[in-house]
């Protein structure tokens, strides 16, 4: 096997490992952002629900 072939195979393996790591990080960030958006929406709904309940009791 030629030296160029060995470097090509090593290059492909390294590229796959780096791509795997980058995809793992990307999906982790996307999952975190999705959870953050879901929490923000639920928090806003709960806030407005509590505000309307408390507002009705105070006679507003």
PyMOL commands that place a pseudoatom at each C-alpha (Angstrom):
pseudoatom trace, name=CA, resn=UNK, resi=1, chain=A, elem=C, hetatm=0, pos=[0.000, 0.000, 0.000]
pseudoatom trace, name=CA, resn=UNK, resi=2, chain=A, elem=C, hetatm=0, pos=[1.346, 3.412, -0.937]
pseudoatom trace, name=CA, resn=UNK, resi=3, chain=A, elem=C, hetatm=0, pos=[1.922, 6.167, 1.621]
pseudoatom trace, name=CA, resn=UNK, resi=4, chain=A, elem=C, hetatm=0, pos=[-0.612, 8.385, -0.169]
pseudoatom trace, name=CA, resn=UNK, resi=5, chain=A, elem=C, hetatm=0, pos=[-3.302, 5.741, 0.255]
pseudoatom trace, name=CA, resn=UNK, resi=6, chain=A, elem=C, hetatm=0, pos=[-2.598, 5.489, 3.993]
pseudoatom trace, name=CA, resn=UNK, resi=7, chain=A, elem=C, hetatm=0, pos=[-2.883, 9.275, 4.386]
pseudoatom trace, name=CA, resn=UNK, resi=8, chain=A, elem=C, hetatm=0, pos=[-6.121, 9.263, 2.397]
pseudoatom trace, name=CA, resn=UNK, resi=9, chain=A, elem=C, hetatm=0, pos=[-7.627, 6.577, 4.628]
pseudoatom trace, name=CA, resn=UNK, resi=10, chain=A, elem=C, hetatm=0, pos=[-6.471, 8.399, 7.783]
pseudoatom trace, name=CA, resn=UNK, resi=11, chain=A, elem=C, hetatm=0, pos=[-7.886, 11.639, 6.396]
pseudoatom trace, name=CA, resn=UNK, resi=12, chain=A, elem=C, hetatm=0, pos=[-11.266, 10.035, 5.774]
pseudoatom trace, name=CA, resn=UNK, resi=13, chain=A, elem=C, hetatm=0, pos=[-11.341, 8.522, 9.279]
pseudoatom trace, name=CA, resn=UNK, resi=14, chain=A, elem=C, hetatm=0, pos=[-10.404, 11.853, 10.884]
pseudoatom trace, name=CA, resn=UNK, resi=15, chain=A, elem=C, hetatm=0, pos=[-13.024, 13.662, 8.776]
pseudoatom trace, name=CA, resn=UNK, resi=16, chain=A, elem=C, hetatm=0, pos=[-15.721, 11.209, 9.891]
pseudoatom trace, name=CA, resn=UNK, resi=17, chain=A, elem=C, hetatm=0, pos=[-14.743, 11.585, 13.557]
pseudoatom trace, name=CA, resn=UNK, resi=18, chain=A, elem=C, hetatm=0, pos=[-14.783, 15.394, 13.332]
pseudoatom trace, name=CA, resn=UNK, resi=19, chain=A, elem=C, hetatm=0, pos=[-18.129, 15.357, 11.503]
pseudoatom trace, name=CA, resn=UNK, resi=20, chain=A, elem=C, hetatm=0, pos=[-19.581, 13.004, 14.132]
pseudoatom trace, name=CA, resn=UNK, resi=21, chain=A, elem=C, hetatm=0, pos=[-18.439, 15.344, 16.927]
pseudoatom trace, name=CA, resn=UNK, resi=22, chain=A, elem=C, hetatm=0, pos=[-19.807, 18.439, 15.165]
pseudoatom trace, name=CA, resn=UNK, resi=23, chain=A, elem=C, hetatm=0, pos=[-23.189, 16.812, 14.530]
pseudoatom trace, name=CA, resn=UNK, resi=24, chain=A, elem=C, hetatm=0, pos=[-23.352, 15.726, 18.177]
pseudoatom trace, name=CA, resn=UNK, resi=25, chain=A, elem=C, hetatm=0, pos=[-22.694, 19.299, 19.324]
pseudoatom trace, name=CA, resn=UNK, resi=26, chain=A, elem=C, hetatm=0, pos=[-25.146, 20.736, 16.794]
pseudoatom trace, name=CA, resn=UNK, resi=27, chain=A, elem=C, hetatm=0, pos=[-27.968, 18.433, 17.875]
pseudoatom trace, name=CA, resn=UNK, resi=28, chain=A, elem=C, hetatm=0, pos=[-27.254, 19.173, 21.535]
pseudoatom trace, name=CA, resn=UNK, resi=29, chain=A, elem=C, hetatm=0, pos=[-27.512, 22.910, 20.884]
pseudoatom trace, name=CA, resn=UNK, resi=30, chain=A, elem=C, hetatm=0, pos=[-30.680, 22.477, 18.815]
pseudoatom trace, name=CA, resn=UNK, resi=31, chain=A, elem=C, hetatm=0, pos=[-32.284, 20.356, 21.572]
pseudoatom trace, name=CA, resn=UNK, resi=32, chain=A, elem=C, hetatm=0, pos=[-31.350, 22.980, 24.187]
pseudoatom trace, name=CA, resn=UNK, resi=33, chain=A, elem=C, hetatm=0, pos=[-32.862, 25.785, 22.065]
pseudoatom trace, name=CA, resn=UNK, resi=34, chain=A, elem=C, hetatm=0, pos=[-36.039, 23.746, 21.486]
pseudoatom trace, name=CA, resn=UNK, resi=35, chain=A, elem=C, hetatm=0, pos=[-36.415, 23.131, 25.238]
pseudoatom trace, name=CA, resn=UNK, resi=36, chain=A, elem=C, hetatm=0, pos=[-35.763, 26.819, 25.930]
pseudoatom trace, name=CA, resn=UNK, resi=37, chain=A, elem=C, hetatm=0, pos=[-38.495, 27.867, 23.477]
pseudoatom trace, name=CA, resn=UNK, resi=38, chain=A, elem=C, hetatm=0, pos=[-40.947, 25.354, 24.962]
pseudoatom trace, name=CA, resn=UNK, resi=39, chain=A, elem=C, hetatm=0, pos=[-40.247, 26.601, 28.488]
pseudoatom trace, name=CA, resn=UNK, resi=40, chain=A, elem=C, hetatm=0, pos=[-40.698, 30.222, 27.393]
pseudoatom trace, name=CA, resn=UNK, resi=41, chain=A, elem=C, hetatm=0, pos=[-44.071, 29.451, 25.770]
pseudoatom trace, name=CA, resn=UNK, resi=42, chain=A, elem=C, hetatm=0, pos=[-45.346, 27.480, 28.767]
pseudoatom trace, name=CA, resn=UNK, resi=43, chain=A, elem=C, hetatm=0, pos=[-44.097, 30.160, 31.178]
pseudoatom trace, name=CA, resn=UNK, resi=44, chain=A, elem=C, hetatm=0, pos=[-45.901, 32.874, 29.200]
pseudoatom trace, name=CA, resn=UNK, resi=45, chain=A, elem=C, hetatm=0, pos=[-49.145, 30.847, 29.195]
pseudoatom trace, name=CA, resn=UNK, resi=46, chain=A, elem=C, hetatm=0, pos=[-48.917, 30.219, 32.944]
pseudoatom trace, name=CA, resn=UNK, resi=47, chain=A, elem=C, hetatm=0, pos=[-48.091, 33.873, 33.594]
pseudoatom trace, name=CA, resn=UNK, resi=48, chain=A, elem=C, hetatm=0, pos=[-51.122, 35.149, 31.680]
pseudoatom trace, name=CA, resn=UNK, resi=49, chain=A, elem=C, hetatm=0, pos=[-53.378, 32.505, 33.250]
pseudoatom trace, name=CA, resn=UNK, resi=50, chain=A, elem=C, hetatm=0, pos=[-52.274, 33.471, 36.756]
pseudoatom trace, name=CA, resn=UNK, resi=51, chain=A, elem=C, hetatm=0, pos=[-52.551, 37.157, 35.908]
pseudoatom trace, name=CA, resn=UNK, resi=52, chain=A, elem=C, hetatm=0, pos=[-56.125, 36.724, 34.728]
pseudoatom trace, name=CA, resn=UNK, resi=53, chain=A, elem=C, hetatm=0, pos=[-57.055, 34.695, 37.811]
pseudoatom trace, name=CA, resn=UNK, resi=54, chain=A, elem=C, hetatm=0, pos=[-55.527, 37.209, 40.217]
pseudoatom trace, name=CA, resn=UNK, resi=55, chain=A, elem=C, hetatm=0, pos=[-56.955, 40.127, 38.249]
pseudoatom trace, name=CA, resn=UNK, resi=56, chain=A, elem=C, hetatm=0, pos=[-60.494, 38.733, 38.479]
pseudoatom trace, name=CA, resn=UNK, resi=57, chain=A, elem=C, hetatm=0, pos=[-60.245, 38.337, 42.252]
pseudoatom trace, name=CA, resn=UNK, resi=58, chain=A, elem=C, hetatm=0, pos=[-59.108, 41.923, 42.773]
pseudoatom trace, name=CA, resn=UNK, resi=59, chain=A, elem=C, hetatm=0, pos=[-61.977, 43.304, 40.738]
pseudoatom trace, name=CA, resn=UNK, resi=60, chain=A, elem=C, hetatm=0, pos=[-59.857, 44.599, 37.838]
for i in range(1, 60): cmd.bond("trace and resi %d" % i, "trace and resi %d" % (i + 1))
show_as sticks, trace
zoom trace
